[in-house]
Amino acid sequence: MPAGMKPLEKFLKKQTTALTRAGGFVGGVTDKASGGTGASRRRASLSRVVPFFRETSPESGQAREVFSPDSEDPPSWPSATGTGLVSVPSSANGSGSGSGSGSGSGGGDVRSPSLSSDEQSSEASLITESSSSGGGGGGGGGGGTPLPPDTPENLTLAVLDSVAGKRHAHCKETLLDDFMLTHPIFLTADRFQQVLLQQFSLETEVKEGDGGGREAEDGGEEEEDDEGESDGTLDGVERKQAVLNVAFRYLDTYRELLQEEGERSNNFPKELYLCAVQELSRYPELVEDVLKLQRWTEILHCPSEEEKESRKKQVRPLFRHFRRIDACLQPREAFRGSDEIFCRVYTPDHSYVTIRSRLSCRVGEILALVREKLQYSEDQPVLPGHLILVAVTSAGEKAVFRPSDEAVFTTLGVNTHLFACEPSELDSLLPLPEEIHWTPGDSKLHDMSAEEVANQLVVFDWELFSCVHEVEFVCYVFHGEQSRWRPLNLELVLQRCSEVQHWVATEILQCQSLPKRIQLLRKFIKIAALCKQQQDLLSFLAVVLGLDNPAVSRLRLTWEGLPGKFRKQFQQFESIADPSRNHKSYRDLITSLRPPLIPFTPLLLKDLTFLHESCKTFHGDLVNFEKMHKVAEMVRMIRRYRSSQLAMDTETSPSHLQTKAYVRQLQVIDNQNLLFDMSCKLEPKDT
């Protein structure tokens, strides 16, 4: 990874409808070391979320800040020196700042994404890189990571020592959790499984020679006196139990991923089980662990009846690419790559074929299904030649996918559709007519109560947020090994955030009557207040940012008709969305809340991305485990948000179901130029 990477803000300034690379959807930071494959490149979902960009008003030509980062010049990125350690303050209120003890050129200050600041340090919280002497083997102040930089294999051995209680026992659970959440960043799943199998099978005398040398090097003189007594015991039953405990944690954390990968990963618990059975005669203490391992083998090889039934469920449509009312009313469940979905793929004349495909399938497979459908289509007398798959936005922007790209469905924008065409037809592709034209009319929202709409927004957001596996947050930001785990559900949450923002603008701008438009404005402010009250900060900020859309905020007559009480309330909401001082108002608010709550997900990803790019993951062959600790801390924060269950409604009245269907299938316009045209027709510039 290059040492100096530009901040996330630079690319989040792009329009939410922009598709930023011709070879596919790439929003946010790309990993240049990944080789540019579709599987490893940055997904587009984050760049489609409105909040973090400066938008220019076609009316005035002036840049207007919607929810951009701090306006001052971005800080320079530090280059790792020494071992590349990072120290990030982790206090909830962010009033403190971290510092490192090492010297060198990498000691520059950069803005910390995870904290707000007090008056003295509002310009920047510190992420300071220190030398290896600053990392040490202990936790340090403020709950720092207990491990110094080391090779991936040695870190695995240190975790095993910790679980066995030999080293780092004071932070055993945190260390194990850090390692389990972040190890795919620096250690492939295959290699990790091999290390566990090797450690379980090591003979005592072999381990004594190797382990003693490593302990002497890492642990120093303090541990030497106890080493002689504990080596033999640790290399026997304690070592094997430690390996099994780490394996159980691994299987529990990555269960869905292992089920997705099939036989290749399922062989690991089977191989470990066979090794453990052979050791039972020597170590009868392992009997309970062997039985537990047997159950895990059965779980991965033979799914339960409930899981089988779940997989047999009808094919599920995604948000907008194939609508079905009965499906949208069902509680949202987590998507897996092996799930089958319905999707429409259009041709240049706007006819379409409906395909049934795995969510994670390659573009080449999608085109094969399309070709097969076209072959039997009466409207296609001549079989097309070479086909390409293109995503076309409502603004007419195009992005061509490569045949090797995978899981492209969840990367599509709100009103982005897939087209299959020959290369010569690429320039002739146009958005669907319904995406270009709009019809004025009264909103269905007039007949719905703000309370009911807000409740449905909160319930749906919670369903979506609950479907996101905590590992997806790491996989979305980091590249490489964890590309095996697709952040499908996280991308859908980001899509929903963008959708709600455009829904607010669409509903207001389609309303021709000034009194009704003022009424809608009041209703949306009330909906935002109710979402905030129910601790759904995703929809709360999405509604506020939708009202802050330049096409809506320019409606002077509409805003002047708003009662003063609502204006004051909206100003308070805007202050929470204020990005100054590293989003201090928002961070203060979320710190004061208790679970369950739904955070503003784009800001979480911004924080993780900043942490990832402000310091190196490796220095030579050594892993910067302090950085892994900070990443894991952010994931644990997300875990805390979901530590309590949100009470879900079960009402089934007709009006309730109507509102539920409306909220889950919002009709929006995401073309900013079209929204401005609608705005100028409602209130011309000279009004």
Protein Blocks (a to p, Z undefined) as FASTA:
>chain_A
ZZbdcdfklmmmpcfkbcfbfkbccehjddfknoopaklmccfklmmpmklccdddfklo
pacdfbdccfbdcddddddehjlpacddfbfnlpaccddfbecjklcccddfkbccdfkl
mmpccdddddfklnombnbehhiafbdcddfklmmmmmmmmmnomgoklmmmmmmmmmmm
mmmmmocfklmmmmmmmmmmpcfklmmmmmmmmmmmmnommlmmmmmmmmmmmmmmmmmm
mmmmmmmmmmmmmmmmmmmnommlmmmmmmmmmmmmmmmmmmmmlmmmmmmmmmmmmmmm
mccfklmmmmmpccdddfkloccfklmmpccddddfkbccddddddfkopacdddddfkb
cfklmmmmmmmmmmmpmklmbacfddddddddfkopacdddfkbghkllmpcfklccddd
dfklmmmpccdfklmpccddddfklmpcfklmmmmmmmmmmmmmmmpcfklmmmmmpgcj
lmmpcckklmmmmmmmmmmmmmmmmmmmmpmblklmmmmmmmmmmmmmmmmmnopaklmm
mmmmmmmpmklmmmmmlmmmpcfklmmmmmmmmmmmpmghhillmmmmmmmpccdddddf
klmmmmmmmmmmmpcfbghjbccfklmmmmmmmmmmmmmmmmpccdddfbfbfklmmmmm
mmmmccddfbfklmmmmmmmmmgfkZZ
